[in-house]
Amino acid sequence: MKSGKMIGLVASAIGACVLASAPAHAGRYLVSEAQNNVLACYDKVYVPATVEYNTRGILVQNTSVDWEIGGDRWLKVRHPAVYIETRRIVESDHYKLVPCP
């Protein structure tokens, strides 16, 4: 067993000598690598306009009630109001950039 311990001590001493000489060159080294020119990646996505429609935009005719007479029959008829539909653009169409997956 003494020879096993002796071999271990010699190996440790050799390792210590190698490590002691290593710090002189450990701070600097050169590596060849390709540089990537892409800094960021985005996908262009179309966003359609957001439009608000108002079915009661401009009043043309108010609600009314009429009598329709046909022979001996009298009918009370309701006519609903009439409107012109209007629209308003809340957000115009545009493109947005979304990060690539």
N, CA, C and O of each residue as an XYZ file, in Angstrom:
404
protein
N       0.797     -1.181      0.000
C       0.000      0.000      0.000
C       0.849      1.258      0.000
O       0.407      2.307     -0.469
N       2.048      1.165      0.515
C       2.899      2.346      0.545
C       3.237      2.812     -0.856
O       3.348      4.014     -1.098
N       3.403      1.876     -1.785
C       3.731      2.276     -3.153
C       2.533      2.951     -3.815
O       2.725      3.827     -4.658
N       1.309      2.577     -3.464
C       0.104      3.211     -4.001
C      -0.006      4.650     -3.524
O      -0.395      5.537     -4.283
N       0.339      4.877     -2.258
C       0.295      6.228     -1.719
C       1.376      7.079     -2.360
O       1.174      8.262     -2.633
N       2.520      6.463     -2.596
C       3.635      7.170     -3.201
C       3.294      7.589     -4.628
O       3.623      8.700     -5.043
N       2.648      6.725     -5.367
C       2.253      7.058     -6.746
C       1.239      8.202     -6.715
O       1.304      9.100     -7.554
N       0.317      8.185     -5.776
C      -0.676      9.240     -5.643
C      -0.037     10.586     -5.330
O      -0.458     11.620     -5.848
N       1.012     10.562     -4.454
C       1.701     11.801     -4.111
C       2.455     12.359     -5.310
O       2.464     13.568     -5.540
N       3.085     11.476     -6.071
C       3.821     11.905     -7.255
C       2.861     12.481     -8.286
O       3.162     13.501     -8.907
N       1.714     11.844     -8.478
C       0.722     12.343     -9.431
C       0.189     13.696     -8.986
O      -0.024     14.583     -9.813
N      -0.025     13.859     -7.703
C      -0.499     15.136     -7.177
C       0.539     16.221     -7.379
O       0.189     17.353     -7.712
N       1.807     15.900     -7.183
C       2.874     16.882     -7.355
C       2.986     17.301     -8.818
O       3.186     18.480     -9.109
N       2.861     16.355     -9.730
C       2.919     16.679    -11.155
C       1.726     17.562    -11.534
O       1.876     18.532    -12.277
N       0.549     17.219    -11.019
C      -0.646     18.018    -11.290
C      -0.499     19.433    -10.750
O      -0.927     20.389    -11.397
N       0.097     19.577     -9.581
C       0.297     20.897     -8.986
C       1.256     21.726     -9.819
O       1.059     22.931     -9.973
N       2.280     21.106    -10.353
C       3.233     21.825    -11.204
C       2.552     22.314    -12.487
O       2.803     23.433    -12.933
N       1.702     21.490    -13.071
C       1.004     21.867    -14.299
C       0.052     23.026    -14.002
O      -0.018     23.984    -14.773
N      -0.680     22.943    -12.890
C      -1.613     24.011    -12.532
C      -0.887     25.297    -12.167
O      -1.398     26.391    -12.410
N       0.281     25.175    -11.594
C       1.031     26.364    -11.214
C       1.516     27.124    -12.446
O       1.616     28.350    -12.408
N       1.815     26.427    -13.527
C       2.280     27.108    -14.728
C       1.110     27.562    -15.618
O       1.322     28.374    -16.519
N      -0.108     27.067    -15.396
C      -1.262     27.375    -16.233
C      -1.741     28.826    -16.130
O      -2.108     29.382    -17.165
N      -1.767     29.477    -14.982
C      -2.341     30.817    -14.904
C      -1.678     31.833    -15.836
O      -2.297     32.852    -16.139
N      -0.495     31.612    -16.286
C       0.167     32.553    -17.180
C      -0.576     32.667    -18.514
O      -0.528     33.723    -19.145
N      -1.264     31.606    -18.961
C      -1.943     31.597    -20.247
C      -3.458     31.420    -20.109
O      -4.146     31.339    -21.126
N      -3.991     31.358    -18.912
C      -5.414     31.066    -18.717
C      -6.303     32.259    -19.031
O      -7.486     32.050    -19.299
N      -5.828     33.464    -19.017
C      -6.653     34.649    -19.218
C      -7.000     34.937    -20.662
O      -7.977     35.644    -20.908
N      -6.259     34.432    -21.624
C      -6.467     34.742    -23.033
C      -6.481     33.495    -23.877
O      -5.676     32.583    -23.690
N      -7.420     33.469    -24.821
C      -7.424     32.383    -25.806
C      -8.182     32.851    -27.036
O      -8.985     33.779    -26.945
N      -7.946     32.234    -28.171
C      -8.572     32.599    -29.441
C      -9.470     31.473    -29.915
O      -9.126     30.294    -29.822
N     -10.626     31.863    -30.424
C     -11.565     30.890    -30.968
C     -12.105     31.463    -32.271
O     -12.459     32.641    -32.327
N     -12.173     30.655    -33.308
C     -12.763     31.083    -34.579
C     -14.251     30.765    -34.548
O     -14.646     29.620    -34.331
N     -15.069     31.787    -34.767
C     -16.502     31.563    -34.809
C     -17.139     32.526    -35.807
O     -16.632     33.624    -36.037
N     -18.263     32.099    -36.401
C     -18.983     32.936    -37.361
C     -19.849     33.932    -36.600
O     -20.492     33.577    -35.612
N     -19.862     35.184    -37.064
C     -20.682     36.217    -36.432
C     -22.038     36.269    -37.132
O     -22.105     36.277    -38.362
N     -23.100     36.303    -36.363
C     -24.450     36.387    -36.905
C     -24.833     37.865    -37.029
O     -24.682     38.627    -36.074
N     -25.325     38.268    -38.193
C     -25.710     39.660    -38.425
C     -27.109     39.984    -37.913
O     -27.475     41.155    -37.825
N     -27.895     38.961    -37.573
C     -29.273     39.176    -37.136
C     -29.285     39.541    -35.658
O     -28.857     38.754    -34.813
N     -29.779     40.745    -35.347
C     -29.866     41.187    -33.956
C     -31.239     40.891    -33.367
O     -31.360     40.644    -32.167
N     -32.281     40.914    -34.209
C     -33.631     40.610    -33.755
C     -34.436     40.101    -34.950
O     -34.111     40.404    -36.098
N     -35.478     39.333    -34.676
C     -36.315     38.761    -35.728
C     -37.769     39.077    -35.415
O     -38.238     38.835    -34.303
N     -38.493     39.629    -36.417
C     -39.904     39.958    -36.239
C     -40.680     39.503    -37.462
O     -40.172     39.565    -38.582
N     -41.907     39.048    -37.253
C     -42.828     38.726    -38.335
C     -43.775     39.904    -38.520
O     -44.254     40.480    -37.543
N     -44.046     40.265    -39.778
C     -44.951     41.371    -40.096
C     -46.373     40.805    -40.194
O     -46.633     39.906    -40.993
N     -47.289     41.335    -39.378
C     -48.666     40.839    -39.326
C     -49.621     42.000    -39.624
O     -49.513     43.073    -39.029
N     -50.554     41.772    -40.550
C     -51.544     42.789    -40.913
C     -52.689     42.792    -39.901
O     -53.220     41.736    -39.555
N     -53.061     43.965    -39.434
C     -54.183     44.126    -38.514
C     -55.248     44.956    -39.232
O     -55.007     46.124    -39.537
N     -56.437     44.368    -39.513
C     -57.470     45.128    -40.209
C     -58.038     46.241    -39.332
O     -57.867     46.232    -38.113
N     -58.706     47.186    -39.956
C     -59.280     48.319    -39.233
C     -60.384     47.840    -38.287
O     -61.090     46.872    -38.570
N     -60.513     48.535    -37.165
C     -61.616     48.295    -36.241
C     -62.649     49.373    -36.509
O     -62.378     50.565    -36.365
N     -63.850     48.931    -36.905
C     -64.899     49.870    -37.301
C     -66.115     49.648    -36.410
O     -66.533     48.513    -36.180
N     -66.676     50.751    -35.911
C     -67.879     50.692    -35.080
C     -69.077     51.075    -35.949
O     -69.094     52.157    -36.537
N     -70.079     50.194    -36.035
C     -71.296     50.454    -36.789
C     -72.413     50.798    -35.818
O     -72.564     50.156    -34.779
N     -73.194     51.816    -36.160
C     -74.329     52.216    -35.356
C     -75.584     52.052    -36.201
O     -75.788     52.792    -37.163
N     -76.436     51.075    -35.842
C     -77.649     50.816    -36.626
C     -78.682     51.914    -36.430
O     -79.610     52.033    -37.230
N     -78.542     52.714    -35.389
C     -79.432     53.856    -35.157
C     -78.657     55.150    -35.347
O     -78.659     56.016    -34.473
N     -78.007     55.278    -36.472
C     -77.169     56.440    -36.738
C     -77.936     57.721    -36.960
O     -77.926     58.599    -36.098
N     -78.607     57.853    -38.101
C     -79.334     59.080    -38.447
C     -80.816     58.724    -38.600
O     -81.184     57.887    -39.425
N     -81.649     59.367    -37.800
C     -83.086     59.109    -37.843
C     -83.691     59.720    -39.102
O     -83.492     60.901    -39.385
N     -84.437     58.899    -39.861
C     -85.108     59.360    -41.071
C     -86.600     59.536    -40.797
O     -87.212     60.515    -41.225
N     -87.177     58.564    -40.071
C     -88.613     58.629    -39.780
C     -88.863     58.024    -38.414
O     -88.361     56.939    -38.118
N     -89.643     58.715    -37.562
C     -89.984     58.217    -36.231
C     -90.944     57.039    -36.299
O     -91.551     56.778    -37.338
N     -91.073     56.336    -35.191
C     -92.060     55.278    -35.074
C     -93.443     55.907    -35.180
O     -93.699     56.981    -34.637
N     -94.322     55.218    -35.887
C     -95.675     55.760    -36.046
C     -96.707     54.639    -35.960
O     -96.392     53.465    -36.155
N     -97.939     55.026    -35.665
C     -99.058     54.086    -35.617
C    -100.124     54.620    -36.572
O    -100.478     55.798    -36.520
N    -100.630     53.753    -37.438
C    -101.648     54.130    -38.425
C    -102.820     53.147    -38.369
O    -102.721     52.053    -37.813
N    -103.907     53.571    -38.953
C    -105.059     52.697    -39.141
C    -105.148     52.336    -40.613
O    -105.093     53.200    -41.489
N    -105.284     51.059    -40.862
C    -105.523     50.587    -42.232
C    -106.953     50.057    -42.279
O    -107.345     49.205    -41.482
N    -107.693     50.564    -43.198
C    -109.093     50.189    -43.297
C    -109.292     49.411    -44.587
O    -108.895     49.856    -45.664
N    -109.910     48.246    -44.464
C    -110.193     47.405    -45.628
C    -111.589     46.804    -45.466
O    -111.783     45.848    -44.715
N    -112.528     47.362    -46.160
C    -113.917     46.880    -46.026
C    -114.434     47.186    -44.629
O    -114.409     48.342    -44.207
N    -114.914     46.149    -43.882
C    -115.363     46.370    -42.516
C    -114.273     46.062    -41.506
O    -114.561     46.004    -40.311
N    -113.074     45.868    -41.922
C    -111.980     45.540    -40.992
C    -111.074     46.750    -40.803
O    -110.620     47.372    -41.764
N    -110.826     47.062    -39.538
C    -109.922     48.162    -39.188
C    -108.719     47.547    -38.491
O    -108.866     46.787    -37.533
N    -107.528     47.879    -38.976
C    -106.294     47.352    -38.373
C    -105.435     48.508    -37.872
O    -105.171     49.473    -38.589
N    -105.012     48.379    -36.625
C    -104.070     49.371    -36.079
C    -102.666     48.822    -36.323
O    -102.317     47.766    -35.795
N    -101.861     49.522    -37.112
C    -100.550     49.028    -37.551
C     -99.452     49.945    -37.024
O     -99.554     51.171    -37.072
N     -98.418     49.319    -36.529
C     -97.239     50.060    -36.023
C     -96.141     50.010    -37.076
O     -95.833     48.951    -37.623
N     -95.561     51.163    -37.347
C     -94.431     51.243    -38.278
C     -93.197     51.626    -37.458
O     -93.173     52.693    -36.844
N     -92.172     50.769    -37.442
C     -90.965     51.100    -36.661
C     -90.195     52.260    -37.285
O     -90.388     52.604    -38.451
N     -89.326     52.846    -36.484
C     -88.505     53.969    -36.947
C     -87.541     53.512    -38.044
O     -87.183     52.337    -38.130
N     -87.136     54.462    -38.873
C     -86.203     54.183    -39.965
C     -84.935     55.006    -39.723
O     -84.995     56.216    -39.503
N     -83.780     54.318    -39.770
C     -82.486     54.966    -39.517
C     -81.533     54.684    -40.669
O     -81.651     53.667    -41.353
N     -80.591     55.594    -40.877
C     -79.468     55.345    -41.783
C     -78.307     54.896    -40.913
O     -77.918     55.575    -39.963
N     -77.768     53.746    -41.257
C     -76.653     53.190    -40.476
C     -75.390     54.039    -40.687
O     -75.084     54.435    -41.811
N     -74.674     54.308    -39.616
C     -73.417     55.060    -39.705
C     -72.269     54.180    -39.237
O     -72.471     53.176    -38.553
N     -71.074     54.572    -39.615
C     -69.887     53.836    -39.182
C     -68.797     54.820    -38.804
O     -68.709     55.925    -39.338
N     -67.963     54.380    -37.859
C     -66.859     55.211    -37.380
C     -65.632     54.317    -37.252
O     -65.697     53.244    -36.653
N     -64.511     54.765    -37.819
C     -63.277     53.982    -37.729
C     -62.639     54.264    -36.368
O     -62.232     55.389    -36.079
N     -62.562     53.223    -35.541
C     -61.982     53.334    -34.204
C     -60.466     53.259    -34.294
O     -59.753     54.034    -33.657
N     -59.979     52.306    -35.103
C     -58.533     52.130    -35.291
C     -58.307     51.767    -36.754
O     -58.895     50.809    -37.256
N     -57.466     52.524    -37.433
C     -57.219     52.245    -38.849
C     -56.370     50.987    -39.010
O     -55.706     50.538    -38.075
N     -56.409     50.435    -40.214
C     -55.629     49.227    -40.464
C     -54.142     49.556    -40.424
O     -53.731     50.676    -40.729
N     -53.349     48.572    -40.047
C     -51.902     48.784    -39.896
C     -51.188     47.432    -39.829
O     -51.817     46.375    -39.777
N     -49.884     47.499    -39.832
C     -49.057     46.315    -39.639
C     -48.439     46.376    -38.252
O     -48.161     47.458    -37.735
N     -48.224     45.214    -37.654
C     -47.510     45.164    -36.381
C     -46.389     44.141    -36.504
O     -46.480     43.193    -37.283
N     -45.339     44.345    -35.732
C     -44.205     43.433    -35.732
C     -44.290     42.558    -34.492
O     -44.368     43.052    -33.367
N     -44.273     41.241    -34.720
C     -44.386     40.259    -33.648
C     -43.060     39.500    -33.598
O     -42.576     39.056    -34.639
N     -42.455     39.339    -32.403
C     -41.185     38.606    -32.301
C     -41.316     37.187    -32.871
O     -42.330     36.519    -32.671
N     -40.287     36.745    -33.575
C     -40.277     35.399    -34.160
C     -40.277     34.360    -33.042
O     -39.710     34.572    -31.970
N     -40.928     33.234    -33.325
C     -40.938     32.148    -32.316
C     -39.596     31.489    -32.179
O     -39.440     30.566    -31.380
